Amino acid sequence: METFLIIAAVLAALVLLVAYFFSLQKKKPVLLHPFPGEYRDILLEQSEFYNDLPHASKPLFEKRMLAFLSQVRITGVNTAVEDIDKTLIAASAVIPIFNFPEWEYMNLREVLLYPDSFSYDFEQKGNNRNVLGMVGDGALNGVMILSQHELRQAFLNKTSKTNTAIHEFVHLVDKTDGTIDGIPEAILQRQYILPWLQLMQQEIKKIMTDRSDINPYGATNEAEFFAVVSEYFFERPGLLEEKNPELYKLLSTIFRQQPAG
C-alpha cells in the first residue's frame, strides 16, 4: 500500500510539472520567424516612435510586435486585413508598454477591424457612425474594435495629437487592474496616484474652460482624459513638453519613457 501511495505521488508531481511546462509555453510563445522586411519598411515610413528609438532598441520593439501578433487575432469585418494593418496595430500595442519588459495584454484575445467608423450598436451604415475605436465589455470582453481608415490615417498624419489605436490600448492598460478609471494601477507606482488624480482634475477643468490645447474629449471623464493625453504624449511629445511640462513629466514617470528625448 505504501509503495502504491509513493507511485501515485510521483505521478501527480509529474502531471503538475508537465502542466506547468505547457503553461510557460503558452505565456511565452516561441517566435519561429524573423521580423518581416515589409513590416520594417512600414515602420520606417510611418512610425515616428520606432524611428526615434536607439538603433539597439529596434530589434526588441520588433520582437515585442511579433509576440503580440502571435497571441492576438486580427480579424477584418467587411474588409481585408493587410500587412500595414497588422504592423500598425502591433506597433500601437507595444508603444505604451515598451519599457515594461514582461507586459502581455492578458485582457485581449482579438482585434476586429472595421473599414471605417461605426455606431455604438456596431452598425457600419447609416447615421450615428461616430465611433473610431472601442474596447469591448460583456459579450465582447477581450475584444477591441478599430476603424481601419482611422488606424492608417493616424500614422500618416505627422502633426496630429491623436491616435485611436494607441488610445484604445491605453484603455486596456488602464483596465488591467479591473476598471477603466484613468488610474492605471498596474503600472502607476502608489506614490504617484494622488499627484496624478490632482493633475487630472486640474487639467480637466482647464479643458472645460477652454484654457487647454488637449482634445476636449479628454474632459469626458478621468478614463478618457488618461487615454487622450497618452495619445498626445506619444504622438507629439515635444509639443506636450513645451505646452504642459508638468503633465509631460508625470506621463514620463507613468510610462517610464521620455519620447521627447
QUIHU-V875374 format. One line per field, one symbol per residue. psi: psi as a letter, one per 20 degrees, with the letter a starting at -180 (. if undefined). burial: + if it has 9 or more other C-alpha atoms within 8 Angstrom, else -. Layout:
# QUIHU-V875374
psi=???
burial=???
This chain:
# QUIHU-V875374
psi=gggghggggggghgghggggghhghhhmqpoiqrpphhghggghhiohgghiqqhiighgggghghgghihpqoppokqpprhhggghggghhhghjhknhjpqnikphqppoqhbrrrijkpjrarkmjpiqqpqachjpjqqpqpgghgghhhhoiiqjqogggghhhghghihjhqnjinmhhioqhiigghggghghghghgghjlkqjqphhiigrhghgggghhggghgmhggghghmhgggghhhggikqmii.
burial=------------------------+---------+---++-+++--+-++-------+--++++++++++-++++++---+--++++++++++++++----------++++++++++++---++----+-++++++----++++++++++++-++----+-+++++++++++++++---++++++--+----+--++-+++-++++++-----+---++--++++++++++++++++--++---+-++++++-++---+--
